[in-house]
């Protein structure tokens, strides 16, 4: 057979005009594409798994920190030591390190880190933090079959360090009182989680809740207030947002609460803006509570102002100041009540309560649809609108409905720190404000804590008409630990998911905090120790 004949046979082996060489090349190209796609899919899967692991770690950290912090605030620390139950043979066999928290009511609770078997790290029993008879387990997904010659710790993704587990110091207050300060640190690290992470608990044997010498209080003034750190150390900052205004039988939304620990240097300055209630006669809604459009005062109420802490001083609505906020407690939205002129109109459309100040998301206002006897010829018989709550990246949305609750219209009228377009009832102040409303309650604002899970910081290169965001915090030097965020309905926000757990706000002795803050806002900064 000639070379020409051989070529013809190869050309037509597949009866479609492709040679074997072309088939092999085509197959190789297809396999390369498939391999590339698989690599992309696996990469996204790995990132998703890492993000989920980080979320689990942060949830455990936040839950555990809050539990310990609540015990310290409620019972008071008498001493923290390595003795007591931690010295028992049972504890020494279970824990790599252990501390006894002795409270002023005489109870003791163990805080410990489990012993980790280097050759059995996949066991959930071998990787946990123990507090008050409860295990907080870290799940490390290791391969089921460890290759010969390798160890489980070669595949470890979560590390727990107790190198500086317990330390203590002493100091003397300005009134001569000697106090002891304890610090507990448990470093937690995920192999693909770049941020510093872990538990940081600061406590003292001094009663901080009644220590006026170490506490600064900030009530409503209608202007900024300056705070100067008197010493290096850790400070707890607490904020209460203001409530929205009432109208007729309908009430404004309640204010939110935020708290966290932060390290400050001596003479470092912060600027405090305390929100005004929507019920104030003068300067109502100061610091972000929305305004009422002229002529609508008989229908709606002003929103409650947010309470916040900033790095930049100035007027409350200065954009550079709003960008510099490191903590915000949201205000509640104003209520709405269509005026009643006769018994016939005793049930009118669009009246409703204001939405409460939120955690990561503010609450929507409420509205009652048209219910009177005028019939369909009444100009607004089949329309009512509510104000939506602010979020981490957008202001609240005004939403219009008919009586079948079908959405007829929507428009974003809340904004970053301040709203737009005054109307009948006004939105609450916040990181982003709630929306105003034309015939219903207005929305509550959203809260923010630098470093809190789910919060979205604003990039400092943002301008008024072009705001961009990033996760958690813009300031590396101003990230809070031991954070607590309680919305105006009393729910605790530990993550980006809708909360189900309630907690009573700490009492500030000035306002009413049952189920949410009512009245003006408030702020408190307490020195915790070195």
Buried (B, 14 or more C-beta within 10 A) or exposed (E): EEEEEEEEEEBEEEEEEBBEEEEEEEEEEEEEEEEEEEEEEEEEEEEEEBEEBBBBBBBBBBBBBBBBBEBBBEBBBBBBBEEBEBEEEEBEEBBEBBBBBBBEEEEBBBBBBBBBBEEBBBEEEBBBBBBEEEEBBBBBEBEEEBEEEEEBBEBBBBBBEBEEBBEBEEBEEEEEEEBBBBBBBBBBBBEEBEBEBBBBBBBBBBEBEEBEEBBBEBEBBBEBBEBEBBBEBBBBBBBBBBBBBBBBEBBBBBBBBBBBBBBBEEEBEBBBBBBBBBBBEEBBBBBBBBBBBEEBEEBBBBBBBBBBBBBBBBEBEBBEBBBBBBBBBBBBBBBBBBEBEEEEBEEBBBBBBBBBBBBBBBBBBBBBBBEBEEEEEBEBBBBBBBBBBBBBBBBBBBBBBBEEEEEEEBEBBBBBBBBBBBBBBBBBBBBBBBBBBBBBBBBBBBBBBBBBBBBBBBEEEBEEEEBEBEEBBBEEEBBBBBBBBBBBBBBBBBBBEEBEEEBEBBEBEBBBBEBBBBBBBBBBBBBBBB
